[in-house]
Amino acid sequence: MAWTSQFARDLGHDPDRRRLLAGLAAGLGGAVLAGCEGPAARAASAVCPLTPEEIRGPFPADGVGGRDRSINVLAEAGVLRRDIRSSFAGFEGTAPGVPLRLELTLVDTRRACAPLAGHALYLWQCDARSDYSLYTRRDANWLRGLQPAGGDGLVHFTSIVPGCYAGRAPHLHCEVFASAEDAMSGARPLLVSQLGLPQAPCAAVYGDRATYGESAANLERWPPSRDWAFAGEDRAMLMLAMTGDPATGYLASATIGLSA
């Protein structure tokens, strides 16, 4: 099951698939909103644009969307963690793969990119073999975690470079909440989106076929430039900046803009 294409599942099981079918509707909507705001708000948006909405996909484990809405990892106290490589709350094991440190900055586009201190980000991703914990890998709940932003708006995670499965470029999923308490109590997220990983560092990582299987071949067929989520104007706002190497791991960063 690890190498079965999950692209169809991303569309067939998620009620938000209208985001894909609508093309760049969300981007156009943001442009309309910008046109209704004052000059100061438009200037701020030019510096840190709104991060586009994207579909959750079928494996969020947030108790709201996806294939099985009874799965809710956000109800577990242990989900509030920085290092998401290991399972928790009674599950065992640690996800193998090249280390990936994430620095994600949450900012308010209406207030000149002011940091959104106290807001929280829930992050989830597939493992090196392209499985999602609690779904296609039911014996683990790794690679899922929730973190509040510090005073500078920064959210930190330690993860692994995800695998690349058929139909999608390498990516991470995220939801942003007004607070960690909101996330854990079932409140509606302020943003649901995805973050893409650049092709070059992923290609270097995927040379380790023993760990990443068919990811290298999948990446050649579905690079970020061909992925629907990272096409057009959305691409620059959704792609991580990455530095590092497969031997020592990578540091990836991005700014996530909300109209808070």
Secondary structure as the mmCIF struct_conf table of DSSP 4:
data_model
#
loop_
_struct_conf.conf_type_id
_struct_conf.id
_struct_conf.beg_label_comp_id
_struct_conf.beg_label_asym_id
_struct_conf.beg_label_seq_id
_struct_conf.end_label_comp_id
_struct_conf.end_label_asym_id
_struct_conf.end_label_seq_id
TURN_TY1_P TURN_TY1_P1 ALA A 2 TRP A 3
BEND BEND1 THR A 4 THR A 4
HELX_RH_AL_P HELX_RH_AL_P1 PHE A 7 GLY A 12
BEND BEND2 HIS A 13 HIS A 13
HELX_RH_3T_P HELX_RH_3T_P1 PRO A 15 ARG A 17
HELX_RH_AL_P HELX_RH_AL_P2 ARG A 18 LEU A 21
TURN_TY1_P TURN_TY1_P2 ALA A 22 LEU A 24
HELX_RH_AL_P HELX_RH_AL_P3 ALA A 25 CYS A 36
BEND BEND3 GLU A 37 GLU A 37
HELX_RH_AL_P HELX_RH_AL_P4 PRO A 39 VAL A 47
BEND BEND4 CYS A 48 CYS A 48
HELX_LH_PP_P HELX_LH_PP_P1 PRO A 49 GLU A 53
BEND BEND5 PRO A 58 PRO A 58
STRN STRN1 ASP A 62 ASP A 62
BEND BEND6 GLY A 63 ARG A 67
TURN_TY1_P TURN_TY1_P3 ARG A 69 SER A 70
STRN STRN2 ASN A 72 ASN A 72
HELX_RH_3T_P HELX_RH_3T_P2 VAL A 73 ALA A 75
BEND BEND7 GLU A 76 GLU A 76
HELX_RH_3T_P HELX_RH_3T_P3 ALA A 77 VAL A 79
STRN STRN3 LEU A 80 LEU A 80
BEND BEND8 ARG A 82 ARG A 82
STRN STRN4 ASP A 83 ASP A 83
BEND BEND9 ARG A 85 ARG A 85
STRN STRN5 SER A 86 SER A 86
TURN_TY1_P TURN_TY1_P4 ALA A 89 GLY A 90
STRN STRN6 THR A 94 THR A 94
BEND BEND10 GLY A 97 GLY A 97
STRN STRN7 PRO A 99 ASP A 108
HELX_RH_3T_P HELX_RH_3T_P4 THR A 109 ARG A 111
TURN_TY1_P TURN_TY1_P5 ALA A 112 CYS A 113
STRN STRN8 ALA A 114 PRO A 115
TURN_TY1_P TURN_TY1_P6 ALA A 117 GLY A 118
STRN STRN9 ALA A 120 TRP A 124
TURN_TY1_P TURN_TY1_P7 ALA A 128 ARG A 129
BEND BEND11 SER A 130 SER A 130
HELX_LH_PP_P HELX_LH_PP_P2 ASP A 131 TYR A 132
STRN STRN10 SER A 133 SER A 133
TURN_TY1_P TURN_TY1_P8 LEU A 134 THR A 136
STRN STRN11 ARG A 137 ARG A 137
TURN_TY1_P TURN_TY1_P9 ARG A 138 ASP A 139
BEND BEND12 LEU A 143 LEU A 143
STRN STRN12 ARG A 144 PRO A 148
TURN_TY1_P TURN_TY1_P10 GLY A 151 ASP A 152
BEND BEND13 GLY A 153 GLY A 153
STRN STRN13 LEU A 154 ILE A 160
HELX_LH_PP_P HELX_LH_PP_P3 VAL A 161 GLY A 163
TURN_TY1_P TURN_TY1_P11 ALA A 166 GLY A 167
BEND BEND14 ARG A 168 ARG A 168
BEND BEND15 PRO A 170 PRO A 170
STRN STRN14 HIS A 171 PHE A 177
BEND BEND16 ALA A 178 ALA A 178
HELX_RH_AL_P HELX_RH_AL_P5 ALA A 180 MET A 184
TURN_TY1_P TURN_TY1_P12 SER A 185 GLY A 186
HELX_LH_PP_P HELX_LH_PP_P4 ALA A 187 PRO A 189
BEND BEND17 LEU A 190 LEU A 190
STRN STRN15 LEU A 191 GLY A 196
HELX_RH_AL_P HELX_RH_AL_P6 GLN A 199 VAL A 205
TURN_TY1_P TURN_TY1_P13 TYR A 206 GLY A 207
HELX_RH_AL_P HELX_RH_AL_P7 ARG A 209 TYR A 212
TURN_TY1_P TURN_TY1_P14 GLY A 213 GLU A 214
HELX_RH_AL_P HELX_RH_AL_P8 SER A 215 ARG A 221
BEND BEND18 TRP A 222 TRP A 222
HELX_RH_3T_P HELX_RH_3T_P5 PRO A 224 ARG A 226
HELX_RH_3T_P HELX_RH_3T_P6 TRP A 228 PHE A 230
TURN_TY1_P TURN_TY1_P15 GLY A 232 GLU A 233
HELX_RH_AL_P HELX_RH_AL_P9 ASP A 234 LEU A 238
STRN STRN16 MET A 239 MET A 239
HELX_LH_PP_P HELX_LH_PP_P5 LEU A 240 LEU A 240
STRN STRN17 ALA A 241 ASP A 245
TURN_TY1_P TURN_TY1_P16 PRO A 246 THR A 248
STRN STRN18 GLY A 249 LEU A 258
#
